[in-house]
Amino acid sequence: MIRVLIADDEALMRAGIRLILENAEDIEVVAEAGDGREAAAACRTQDIDVALLDIHMPTRDGIAAAEDISRLSPRTCVVMLTAFGEEASVTRALRAGASGFLLEDIGPAKLIHAVQLAA
């Protein structure tokens, strides 16, 4: 079973991603976070295979959270989510330890496949 964290400051976005991922037989959403600080804390206290992080979140953004997660939980694969694929953000995210980068308009089947590949 692939254990996933969803981190996004929008509850509706988290709920939508959860709904999509829970349709896959091999994926379990085990944690959610509303900001980067909560995401890093969840990865520190739980066994998470894939962390899906929104880049733009309050308190601590997804890129800072990716750095924390890469340091605190190196086996967790970080995949960034964003509405815009700005080149500077992609570069910063990859340098922070992210393994992948997805646009939020990705289809359900491709999201599931991306999580499976990341794991």
Steps between C-alpha positions, in 0.01 A plus 500: 500500500633846406457740793434860389494844661303778329605854590299792364360807672166452325283237670297445184815422300616252764157333498504471121848349492407260779189389312705431187779313678266288708368347176836330452526160669866549595484857642398608848482866603633493857542871571396846390655838573393859444851644489863400465569487872218248554622297200855471635368407845282225349798354313705508819240306702350267238628255241419684175612377159389797288437859609292705257576865581340813363773756433303800624387453861496732800734477801756286315471445126536170321859560394611565859300194608675293231836599649380401848353170385812410298709555814263347759356214297737425209305193387187712436469597135386860460284597202409866457156617384429842355257681276786661306820337377732796555854397409652669806264312733574170330874555536469604866277199578741254339794653689297469822470125452181457297501202266218618280280791405132481396260764377171502690301453178635145464232239443404244766662200327824690446507616864462141621770385258736780612461398866565136412811594303627722780459221752 
